[in-house]
Amino acid sequence: MSKDAVPTAQVASHPQATGTPADAGDAGYSKDLKHRHVNMIAIGGAIGTGLFLGAGGRLHNAGPALALAYLVCGVFAFFVVRALGELVLYRPSSGSFVSYAREFLGEKGAYVAGWMYFLNWSTTGIADITAIALYTHYWSMFTSVPQWVLALIALAVVLAVNLISVKIFGEMEFWFAIVKVATLVGFMLIGVFLLATQHDVGGRTPGLSSITDHGGFFPHGVMPVVLVMQGVIFAYSALEMIGVAAGETAEPEKIIPRAVNSIMWRVGLFYVGSVILLALLLPGSVYSAGESPFVTVLSRIGVPAAGDVMNLVVLTAAMSSLNSGLYTTGRILRSMAAAGSAPKFTGVMSRTRVPYGGILLTCAVCVLGVGLNYLMPSQAFEIVLNVASLGIVSTWVTIMICHLVFVRRAKAGLLTRPHFRLPGSPVTEIATIAFFVGCLAMMWNDPEVGRKTLLLIPLIALLLVAGWFGVRRRVSRTADRELSEITE
């Protein structure tokens, strides 16, 4: 029996009840995140390593049609965040979707959701430190430094910063997001200028000819576009972080709707707009997985310093993503520890109200990424990106299933939906789940990495089952203890 089952059962037996279940893992947090913090966290979640680094290799493989992939995935990602936003207004929680899974799907659902999210962010952290090392190698003074050493240094720096306080985290993410947005806007202005003046870009004249003379919108057919979908999903993987941040803000009912609704136009402008602009400036074949596409363009217009500045900015973006990953997994693992489904030390908080136990556990996995950078420096980013996609899809599907159950209970009169709602339920949730599952299935057509990633699913499932048998008694004891406290 889950720790939320008691209050949930009480609501079920008294349809007019208005109380909402509480998550014991929410106790002890400060409410230091302000509107500007959460708003920029939402922006920062929509602009990260997946765009700044990942877009290069995807443009090379899929061509200009990558813009369509970003648009389609962006629409479904928006549905997920909109559903999560409704759940947040129903009951803000730093445990976010894990807390909602506990309420609507039971403790097993929360257990799977939490550990799959941990898989997502721990592997994303590996991708981030890999990206940081690749960015740093752009400068000749660092090329002699092994990639794994740079990855280890980056991890140590971000860990130290993340352990200070949530207020410092919010400030850092605020300024990280400002830098990313300002840089993207600046690049797009430069790109528009290059197009308008037909300025030479790497010996080529920018314009529609960069697309029409090099295979058109689908230069390699439709299948490469389908195959990059899981990588595109990875690009949006931090959007759900807004649900975790809501648990540490004083006015979620005012802040969250505005932050969620602004995500859609950001997707259209920054992702779709940037990719179209990149495709018009240079043919897709010119871009590569090892270099940011923005650096590729700026380095070819005759201003080397511009490439250096842009590389510094995308390095900042990767640091921001790693910082965000440590933040979210720390809160999620603390929520799970309160229910007994995560190690007890992950529920420990510092005097500055930071759940450092979960943060350190995530860092421990990221250290494995340092080893991956040592053994396979050229393949590390793509390998962990695909594994992270499994965790992302699992998380987003969990959110949509929770929302389906939430709406069903609301229709039964067991709870009240807020005015901020996901439109089109239940069709929207079902279509979104089908899309993400379909994207995973399409990975089978990629024998190099995608198929091997899918073959990991049975292994992950086996580990989850074994883990559940290891924690179920502790979960049961925790639930029984809380039940006795309620009934006394």
N, C-alpha and C positions, 0 to 999 in steps of 0.2 A: 504493500500500500504506500503510495507516494505521500510526501509530507504535505502536499496540497489537497490530497484526497478528502481530508476531513472537512475543511471549509467548502470544498466543491460539493460534497455530499449534502452538506447543510443547505446550500443554495438550491440543490436539486429537490430536496424535500420541502422547501419553502419557496415556491416560485416567485414570491414577492420580495424575497430578500434582496438587498442591494449591496451587501458587503462583497468585496473581492478578495481572493486568496492573496496572502502575502508570501514573499520569498524570504526565508531566513538568511539567505546569502546577500540580501540587500542591506543588512544592518551594518552600521559603522562607517558608511561612505559619507564624504563631505558633498555639498551641493555647489561646488565652486565653478562648474562650467557655465559660462554666460551664453547669451544668444549669439554673440559674434563667434564664440568658440564652436558651438554646435553647427552653426551655419557654414563655417569654413571647414569643419570636419567633414560635413556632407560634400562640400566641393572637393576637398582633398581626397575623399574616398572615390570620387568620380574621375580623378586625374592622378594617375600613378605610373608605376613601372610598366604596366601592360601597354600603355600608350607610348611612353617615352622611349622604351627600349624594344618591347615586343612588336610594335607596329612595323619596324624595319624588316624583320624576317617575314612577317605576314604579307606585307606589300610585295615582297619579292616572290612569294608563293602564289598569292591570290590576285595580285594586281589591284586596279582601282575598285573592283567589286568588294574589296575589304570594307569600304564605306557602307555598303548595304548590310554586310554582316554586323558591323557595329550598330547600325540603326535597328535591325531586327532584335539583336540581343539586348540592346538598350531599352527597347519597349518592354520586353519581358522582365528585365531587371527593375524597371520602374514599377511594374505590377507588384513585384516582390516587396520593394521598399514601401509602396503604398499600403500593402496588406500589413506589413510590420508596423507602419505608422499608426494604423488603426488599433492594433494590439497594444502599442505603447500608450495611446491615449486611454485605452481601457484600463491598463495597469502598468505604469512605468516600472522597469526593473533593470538593474545592472546585469542580471542573468539573461535578459532579453529573450530570444527565442527558446533557449534551454528552459527558462522558467515557464514559458508558455507551453512548451512541449510537456513539461511535468504536469501542468494543469489539465491540458486537453488530451494528451496521449498517454499519460502515466509515466512512472519513473523509468521504465525501459526506453520509452521514446526520448526522454530527456538525456538518458545515458548515451544513446546512439548519437543524438544531435550534438551533444557536447564534445564527445571524443572525435567525431567526424569534423567538427569545426576546429578542434585542436590540430587534427591532421592538416586541414586547410591552411591554417596560419603558420604552423611550424614549418611546413614545406614552402609556403609563400615567403617566410622569413629566409629560407635557404635561397630562394630565387632572388630576394632583395639583396642579400649580401653578395650573391654572384653578380648581380647587376652593378653593385657598387664597385666591385673589383674590376669588372669590364670597363666601366666608365673611367676609373682611375688609370687604367692602362692606356687610355687615350693620350695621356701626357707622357712624353718620352722619358722623363725623369723617373717614372714608376714602372716602365716596361720590364726592368730587370728584377723587380720585386715579384715573387711568386703570387699567383692569384689567391691562393689559400691564405697567405699572410695578410693580404689586404682585407679579405673577407673576415678574418678573425678580429682585426683591429676595428672594423666597422661595427661588428657585433658588440664588442666591449664598450665602445663609445655610446651606442644607443641604449644598451642596458643600464649604464650609469645614469643617463639622463632620465630614463623611464622610471627609475626607482625613487625620484625626488618627491613629487606630489602630482595630483591630478591637475592642479592649477598650472603648474609648469608645463605639463603635457599639453593642456589646452592652449597655452600661449605659443608653444613650439609649433603645434599643428596649425594654429592661426597664421603664423608668419610663413610656415612652409607652404600653406595653401595660397597665401598672397603672392609668394614668389612664383609658384607654378602657374597661377592664373595670369599674372602680369607677363610672364615669359611667353605663354601661349598666345596671348593677345598681341604681344609685340611681334612674335614670329608670324602670326597671321597677317598683321599689317605689312610686314616686310614682304611676305609672299604675294599679297594682293598688289603691292607696288611692283614687284618683279613681273607679275603677269600683265599689269596695265602698261608698263613701259617696254615689255618684251626684252627685258634685260637678260643677257647671257647667263646661263646657269650651268657651269661645268661643260662648256662647249656646246650647249644645246639651247634652243629657243623655247621657253616655256609656253604652255598653252594646250589646247585640245590635241595637238599633234603628238604630245607625249603619251596620249592614250590611244588615239586612232592609228598611229603609225607603229604601235608596238602590241598588236593583238586585240585592241579594243577594251571594253569594260571587263570582259571575262577572257583574258589572254591565254589562260591555261584550262578553260572550261569551268563548269560549275563545281565539280567535285573538290578542287583545292579550296574553294570558298567554304564549302561545308566542313572540310577537315580543319580549317582554322577556327571554327566556331568555339571549340573548347578553350582555345587561347584567348578569344575575344571575351568569353565569359570570365576568364581570369582577370581581364582588364577592369571589370566592374566589381571585383570581389570584395572591395572594402565598403560598398554602399550600405551593407547591413550594420556597419559599425555605429550608425546613428542610433540604432535601437539600444545598444549598450551605453552610449553616451547619455541617453535620456535619463538613465538612472542616477546620474550625478549632476543634474541640472534642476534648478528650483521651480521652473515654470515650463514643464514639457508640453502642456496643453496649448501654449502659445507658440513655442519655438518649433516643435516637430512638424506641424502641418506646413509651415512656410518653408522649412528646410527640405521636406520631402517633395513638395510641389515644384520647387526650383530645379530639381534634378533633371527633369526631362529636357528643358531647353539647354542645360549644360551639356547633356549627352549630344544633342543635335549640333551645338556650336563647336564644342571642343573635340569630340571624337569624329563625328561624320565630317564636319567642316575641315578639320585638320587633315584627315586622310584624303579628301578630295583635293585639297590644296597641294598636298605632297605629290599626288598623282599627276597634277597639272604641271608641276615644276620639273619633275624628273620621271623617266620611265620606271616602272616597278622593279625591273631587273637590276637597276643601279643600287637599290637599297639592299641591306644585308642584316642578318640577325645579330651580328657582332657589334653593330654601331647604331646609335640612335638616328632615326631618319632625319630628325631636325638638325643634328650635327652634320649629317651628310650634305644637306642642302646648304647650310651656312658656310661650311668649309669650302664649297665649290663656287661661291660667288666672289671669291677674291679677298675675303676679309677673314684671315685665319683666327684673329682674336674673337670673332663672333662665334666660331665653333668652340673655342675654349670656354667662353661665357656660357653658352648653351649646355656644354657638357657639365659644367659646374652646377647648373640648375637641375639637370636631370639626375645628377648625383644627389642633390638635395631631395628630389622626389623619392628616390629609392630609400634614403634615410628616413623620410617621413613615413613611407609604407611600413618599414621595419618597426618603427616606433609605434605605429598604430596596431600592428599585429601583437606586439608585446602587451599593449594596453588592453585589447579586447580579450585575449586568451587569459590574462590574469583575472579579469572579472568573471568570465564564463566558468573557469575552473573553480573559483571561489564559490559560485552558486552550486556547482556540482558537489564540492567538498561538504557544503552545509547539509546536503542530502545523503552523503555517504558514498557517492558514486565516483569520487576522485580522491586521491591521496589526501590525508588529513593536513599535511603541511601546505597544500595549495590553498587552504582557507585562511592561512595566517596573514595578518595585516601589520604593516609597520606603524610607527607612531604618527606618520604623516598620512595614514589611511590609504596606503597603497598595498594591494594584495601581492606581495613580492614572491610568495611561494609559487604561484602559478606562472608568474613572469620568468622566474628562474628555471622552471621546468621546460618552458618553451625555448629558452635560450640553450638548454642542454641539448635539445633536438637540433637546434640550429648549428651547434658545434659539429654535429654529424655532417651538416652541409659544408662545413669547412673542409672536412675529409673528402667529400665528394668533389669539391673544387681542386683538391690535391690530386685525386685519382683521375678525374674526367673533366678537366677545365673547359673543354670546348663543348661538352654536351650537358653540363650541369644545369643550365638555365631551362632548357626545353624539357629535361627529365622531370624536374620538380614542378614545373608549370603544369604538366599533364597530371601528376599525382594530386596537386593542389586542386585541380578541376573536379576531382571526385569529391573532395570535401566541400567545395563551393556548391556543387549541384545538390549534394545531400542536405546542406544547410538550407538552401533556398526552397527545395521541395518540402522540407520539414516546416518551414514558415507557412507555405501555402496550405499544407494539410492542417496545420494548427488553425489557420484562418477558416478553413472549411468547417471544422468542428465548432469553432467559435460562432460562426454565423448560424449553424444549425441549432446551437443552444440558445442563441438570441431569438430565433424564430419560435423556439419552444417556450419562450418566456422565462428562461433561467437566468438571463443576464441582459444587459442593455448595451447596444452598440453605440459608440460615439457618433457625432455628426460627421466626422472626418472618416470616410469609408472608401474601401476598394470598390470601384464600379463593376457591374456585370457579374457579380457572384451568383452561382458557383462556376459559370462558364469560364471566367477569367482564371480562376485557380486551376481548373482542369486543363485548360489550354496551356498554361504556363508550365505545369508539371510535365505534360506530354512533350512540350518543346525541349525542356532540359534533358529529359530522359532520352529523347531522340538524338540530341547532340552527343550524348555519351555513346549511344549505339553506333553513331557514325564514325566514332574513333576506331572502330574495327577495320575500317578501310585504310587505316594508316599503319602498315605493318612495322614500320621502323620504331615508333614510340607509342602511338595510340593503342594498338592492339595489346602491346605488353602492359600498358597501363590498365586496360580492362581486365586482363588476366590477374591483376592484383586484387580485384574485388573479392573473389572467394577467400583469399588470404586475410584481407581486412575483416571480412565477415567472421572468419574463424577466430581472429584475435578479439573481436568485439564480444563474441559468444563466450570465449574463455574468460575474458575480463569481467563479464557480467556475473558469471558463476563465482568469480573471486570477490565481488563486492556486494552481491545480493543480500547476504546476511547483515552486513553493516548498514545497507540501505533499509532493510526491514527493522533493525534495531532503532535506527534514527527515526523512522516513521512511528514506531510504537512509543518511543519516548515522547515525541511531540503530541501523539494522541493522548497519552496519559496526562501531559501538561494541560491540554485543552479541557479534558473531562474533569480534572480536579477542581 
